[in-house]
C-alpha cells in the first residue's frame, strides 16, 4: 500500500504521455500475471522485482493502481482514458 513508480513499457494508449517519474497509488499487494505478455503496457518494481501494473488490449484497459487517487499523474491517465 502506498506510492510506487509506474514505468510505461509501451507508449501508446493510456500510458502514452506518462511521465518517466510517475508515481501512482497502490492499495493492495495483488499482482496480475497475464497469459499474453503483449497486453502489458506498464510495470512497477517492488521488493526487487517488476510486476504488471497496467494492461491494454483493444478497448480494454486495466491498472493495478488507483488512477483516481494518484494525484496529477492519475488525472492525466483519466483524461487520456476519456479521450480513448
Secondary structure, DSSP 8 states (H G I E B T S, - for coil): -EEEE-EESS-SGGGTT--TT-EEEE-S---B--S-GGGEEEEEEETTEEEEEEEEETTEEEESSBGGGSHHHHHHHHHHHHH-
